Structures are given as structure tokens and as C-alpha cells.
Amino acid sequence: MKNGHDNGCSSKNPVVMIVCNNGGHLLQAVQLKKIFSPDQLLWVTKEDSDSQSLLPEGFIPGFFPTQRHLLNYCRNFWLAIKIFRRYPSLKVVLSTGAGIAPPFFLAARLLGRKTIFIESFSRVFSPSLSGRLCRSLASRFYVQWEEIRHHYPQAVYRGRIF
């Protein structure tokens, strides 16, 4: 898309798009690699040295900053639409947060795709902004701590990713 890391996956027919911010969100999402075949995944995250080292198979860079940044929210929404058009095999958008998730979830739901949100490991007692925004857009919503379930009555607790 805009740089040398525009091959978000090793397949032309990915099934799952993992969308997340860098840092801890990406570190949690990378733990999910072990349950998927590499050719099933397409990654969208922030372009930095961490994402380049954690995702040597490639990724599509999103637009940052995302915190309360309406222009980048719109850019990420249109990026999501563009990715869905380029990869019609995508069936699911999965995110561990944060601000990049809502525009991708909105695009996915408008296009009839499933969405899975996993609330951050760091959220034990209070919900994240991205969790609150994605709650109504998520086909499945997971929490990593029992203590936060009262904020998300529909959430599923299956333990922690790590």
C-alpha cells in the first residue's frame, strides 16, 4: 500500500485480518499466530521497528495516530474498504485494540464480515475506549480477566493470550 511492507500476508487468499496498534496490542496479537496458518493471516498495524521485527512476513501500515483523530479514523475506514476489495477471501477482522480497531470493525460489519475483539490484557477493572466502541460492532467479544466481565455482560472469558 504505501511502503515496502505492503504484503500483509504470505497468501493471496487470507481469511483473517488482524488489526491492532503497536506495542502491547501487537505483542498480544502475535501470540495468536500459533493458532493460525501463516497463509490465513493479513496484518494491519503501525509501521515501526517492533512491527517490522515481529511481523517479518509483512504487514499493511495503518494511519496513526488514532487517539481521537477523526481524519485518521476516516483514512483507516477507507483503508479497510480497500483491503476488503483487494482480498475478497477475508472473512474475519480480529483485534486486540486500540484506536485502529473501530474503523476496521465498522467497515467489516458494513460488508457482512465477522469481527472478534479481545480486550487488552492490561484492562483488568475498567474497559478501554476501543473496547467500548467495538462492543456493539463485535460478533464475538473476549476478555482476558474475569474481573472486567461486569463491564461487558456479553463477553466470553477463556483466559489470557499470554
C-alpha positions, -999 to 999 in steps of 0.1 A, spaced: 0 0 0 23 28 9 57 12 16 78 -19 13 57 -37 39 26 -37 18 24 -75 16 3 -81 47 4 -118 44 21 -147 26 -11 -157 8 -32 -142 -19 -63 -155 0 -60 -146 36 -91 -154 58 -83 -134 90 -72 -97 92 -55 -89 125 -57 -52 131 -40 -36 162 -19 -8 174 18 -14 180 34 -21 214 15 -43 238 -15 -47 215 7 -61 188 26 -83 212 -7 -99 223 -19 -103 188 14 -120 177 6 -147 203 -23 -157 182 0 -167 153 3 -202 167 -34 -209 162 -35 -199 126 -16 -210 95 6 -181 82 -12 -180 49 -45 -173 66 -34 -140 82 -32 -105 70 -18 -79 94 -25 -42 97 -6 -22 123 17 8 129 49 9 109 78 9 134 108 -13 143 87 -36 166 62 -44 139 89 -50 114 107 -74 137 75 -92 150 60 -95 115 87 -104 91 61 -119 68 49 -83 62 20 -60 72 0 -32 59 6 1 77 -24 18 91 -28 56 97 -16 69 130 -21 85 155 -55 70 161 -64 86 195 -94 108 189 -81 116 154 -111 119 131 -91 122 99 -71 91 105 -103 73 116 -117 81 81 -84 71 64 -84 38 83 -120 31 73 -112 36 36 -80 16 40 -102 -13 54 -126 -10 24 -96 -11 0 -82 -41 17 -115 -60 16 -117 -52 -21 -81 -64 -27 -86 -96 -6 -122 -108 -10 -113 -140 9 -112 -121 42 -140 -134 65 -129 -121 99 -114 -90 114 -97 -97 148 -83 -70 171 -66 -67 204 -71 -29 202 -67 0 203 -77 31 183 -72 14 149 -99 -12 156 -132 8 154 -129 19 117 -119 -16 106 -148 -31 126 -173 -7 111 -161 -14 76 -162 -52 83 -197 -51 96 -210 -30 68 -195 -55 44 -210 -85 63 -178 -98 78 -174 -112 113 -154 -93 139 -136 -105 170 -124 -81 197 -101 -92 225 -100 -67 253 -64 -58 263 -46 -79 289 -39 -46 307 -76 -40 312 -85 -58 345 -110 -34 361 -120 -8 336 -129 -10 299 -108 6 272 -122 32 248 -117 9 218 -135 -19 237 -164 3 244 -166 14 208 -162 -21 193 -186 -38 217 -216 -32 195 -196 -40 164 -181 -73 176 -195 -106 165 -175 -121 194 -160 -102 224 -134 -117 247 -119 -105 279 -87 -118 295 -98 -112 331 -129 -124 349 -129 -91 369 -139 -70 339 -168 -91 327 -193 -70 346 -185 -42 321 -191 -65 292 -220 -89 300 -219 -105 266 -181 -111 268 -165 -145 268 -137 -153 292 -113 -180 281 -82 -170 300 -52 -149 288 -35 -149 255 0 -150 270 
